[in-house]
Amino acid sequence: MIHILIIEDEPGIYNFLKQGLEEEGYITTIATDGKQGIEIFESEKPDIILLDWMLPKMTGIEVCKTIREKDADIPVLFLTAKDTVQETIEGLQCGANDYIKKPFSFEELLERIKIHFRNK
């Protein structure tokens, strides 16, 4: 089973993601701030991370850079309302594998998650 860490502070979004992803057979864990996200990443070793940009305690950019210092291979997908070209570039340059803008299609998100496990 693939374990997805959702780092998101908006209850409506993380509950939607949790329910939808679990219905698709994924295991999910939620962190509601950047610091908690790092702690869960280190203790639970998820397979993939969905990461918001605007978080309490640490920004998504800071979280992504910290994760990349510890694990260069885990897929990190930004899921954020930050939608300028410059913000997308900044998100990818900090080490994210993908950048999905809110509002998003759940079906598209599922396909983007699956891409990272095709050859594993």
N, C-alpha and C positions, 0 to 999 in steps of 0.2 A: 504494500500500500504506500502510496506517495503522501508524504507529510508536507503540508503547506503552512508556513508561518505568515499570518496576515498582520501587518503592522499598520494600524489604521485607528484613528481616534473618534471617528463618527459612528455611533452605534447603528444607525440605519444602514450604513454601508457594510460594516463588518458583520452584522447579523445576516444581511442579504448574501454576502459572499460565503459565510460559514454554512448557511443552509443550502445554498446552491451547490457548493463544492462537495459537501458531504453527501448530498443526493446523488452526485456523480461518482461517489466512491472514494473520495479523498479524505484524509485525516487532516483536520485543521486545528491550529492553535492561534489565539488572538493576543496581540500586545497592543495596548492603547497609547503607548508613548515610545519614543525612540530608545530610551534607556532600558525599559522593560523588553523591547524588541531584541536588543543586543544580549541581554541576560538569557532570554528564551532561546535565541540562536545558539548561544554557547552551551546551554544545558541540554537542549532537546535535539540538536543537530537535524533541522528540517531538510527536506530535499529541494525546496524552492521557497522563495520569499516574495510576497506581494507587499509593496512598500509605498506608503503615502509620502508626499514631500513635506507637507505642513503638519508637524507633530509637536506635542508638548515635550519639553526637556531636551530633545535633540532634533534637528531637522532630518528629513529623509536623506539629504545629501551627506550629512555627518554619519548617519547610520550606515549608508552604503559604503562610504570610505572605510569605516571601522570594520565592517564585514569583509571587505576586500583585503584588508591587512591580514585577516585571519584565515580566509578561504577564497582563493581566486576562482574556484570552479562553480560554486553554488549559483544557480540562476537567480537573479534579482530582477523583478519586474516592477517598475514604477507604475503606480495607478493613482493619478493625480489630476487635480483641476488646473495645475500650472500648464498653460497651453501655448506659450510662445515658442518660436523656433529656437531662440537662445536658451530657454529653460529646458527644452527637449535635449539640446546639445549638451548642456551642463549635466543633466541627469545621466546621459549616456557616457560622458567623459569621466564621471566619478566612479564608473564601473558597472552600471546597470546593463543588463542584457537586452532589455526591452523597455518601452515607454508608452503607456496606454493613457490616453486623456479621458477624464470624466466629462460628461457622462459617457459610459462605455456600453458596448454590447456584451452581455454575459457569454453568448455563443462565441464571439471573437476571443474573449479572454480565455475560454476553455481551449480553443485551438492554439493560442499562443503559449499556454501552459504545456500542452501536449507536445509541441515542437521540441521542447527541451528534453524530452524523454524518448524520442523516436529511436535513437541508436543505442539505448542503454538496456 
